[in-house]
Amino acid sequence: MPNHKINPNKWIDLYSDYLFNYTISRVSDREIAQDLVQDTFLAGLKSMKNFKGEASERTWLISILKRKIIDHYRKINSKKGKAEVRMTYSGEENEGDWLEERVADPFDKTAEDTIENEELSSAIYNCLDKLPKKQSDVFKMKTILNYETEVICNELNITASNLWVIIHRARTAMANCLEENWF
């Protein structure tokens, strides 16, 4: 196996565009994507001593970035379903702030929630059936099955840039279809 070297002085020139494009397709927010790429470079600098050279720099940075993206979504999801009650109080002896967090019960699903999820699922698959085959295949592989870009490109014999064009068109068509048929 080749012994790859690490050169952080070239990371921005070599990998920033690729990492940004990878991230923006997953978080859909330019500022967050930039922050995650920056965090990736910083984490890479901090953990340079752990780089074994068993993979290329880019592959190593992507693995760090994937963890940053996962952490980003974990952080967002840990805040979902929480409501804060904040009160300022003052009494004869006590003054201060009181904070109570109420967390939504994940098992507190109503029949309405279940029906809505089933309807959405049905609408998604109906819209997928309306897409051209290649768009449908790419959308399923990337969005539903979470295949890596390289796997999809190899399986469908397309380039990465072609994949992103197809996925963009598929997502746009899916959004339009869902807007017409589900909302």
N, C-alpha and C positions, 0 to 999 in steps of 0.2 A: 504494500500500500504506500502511495506517495506520502512523503513527509512535507506537508504544506507549512509555509512560514507565515507569520503574522506581521503586518505592517500598518499600524493604526494611522500613520501619516497620510496614507492614501485612501482611507475608508470613505471620506466624504466624496472625493472624486469618483471612486470606483463603485460605491454601493448606495449612496444616499438616494438617488432616484429610484433604484430598484426597491429598496426598503420602503420608501415613501409610497410607491405605487402598490406594493404588497399590503401596506397598512391601510391606505385610504380605501381600498376595496373591502376592508373588513370593519372599519369604524365609521366611514362616511362623514368624517369631520376633519377638515384640513388642519386645524390647530391641534387637535388631539393626535392626529397622525404624525405631525411634526414633533410633538412632545414625545411620543412613543419611540420614534426613530432616534431622537436625541438621547432618551433614556437608554436605548439599546447601545449606542456608541459609548455612553458613560459606563454602563455595566460591562461592556467588552473591555474597556480600559482597565476597570477594576479587577477583572478576572483573567487578564492576559496570561498570568502565570499558570492558569488551568488549561490553556489551549494546548492540546496534545499534538496537533498537526495531522490528525487522522481524517479530517475533513477540510474542505477549503474554507478560507476566511468567510466567504459569503454564506456558505451553509451554516457555519458556526454562528454568524451574526443573525441569520434567519431564525435559528433555534432560540437565541436569546430574545429576539423580537416576538416570536410566538408566545413565549412565556409572559412578555410585557403586555401583549394584547389580551391574553387570558386573564392576567391580573387586573387589567383595566375593566374587563367585563365583570369579573368577580366583585370588584369594588362598587361598580354601578348596581349590580344585582343585590348586593348586601344592603344597599340603601333603599331599594324598592320595597314598598309595603310598610315602610316605617313612617310613623307620624310623630312629630315632636310636640309636646305640650310644654311651653316655657312660661314660667310665671316669676315675677319679681314680688317678693313679700317683705314686709317690714312689721315688726312687732315691738314690744317693749324691750326685749332682750335680743331678738334675732332679726337679722337682715340678710338678704341674699337672693340668689336665683334658685329656682327649682326646675328641674328638667326631667320629664318622663318620656320614654320612648315606648311606643306601642308598635309591636311587630305583627304584621299580618300572619295569620295561621295558614301555612301552605296546604293544610288538609281541609280548610274551610271553603271548599269549592261547592258551588250551588249547581243544581241541575241546569240552570240557565248558562253557567260558564261552560259546562260540558257540551251542551247543545251548540253554543257559539263556536267552540273549538272544532267540533265536528263539521259545522257549516263552513268554517274557514278552510279546513282541510279539504273538504269536498270542492270548494271554490278554487283552491290552489290547483288541485289536480285537473279540474275542468279547464282552467286557463292553460295549464301545461299542455293539455291535449290540443289546444288551438295553435300552439307555437310550431314553427317549422321544426322538423325532426332534430336537426343539428343543434338548434337553440335549446330545444327541450332537453336533449341529452347533456349538453354542457351545463345548463341550469341545474339539472338533477345531480350531476356529478359534483359540481362545485358547491352548490348551496345546500342540497339536502344530504348528500352522501359525504360531504367534506373531503373530497379527493384533493390531493395536492395538484397544483398547476402542471407540474412536470408529468404526472401520471396521466392527466387528462390529455395533454398535448401528445404524449406518446401513443395513447390508446386511439385518439381520433386523428392522429397524424396532422396536427395543426401547430402553428407557432404560438408562442406565449402572447404576442401582441394580437394575433387573430383571436385567440381565446378571449382576451379582454374586450375586444370589439363585440364578439358574439354574446358574451355574458352581459355586457351593457345593454345590448339590444333586447336580450331576453328579459332582463330585469325591468326595462322600460315597458315592454309589452305586457309583462306580468302585472306591473303596477296599474297600467291602464285597464287591463282586463278585470282585475280585482275591484278597481274603482267603479267600473260599470256593473259588475255582477255580484258584488258582495256588500259594499258599503251601503 
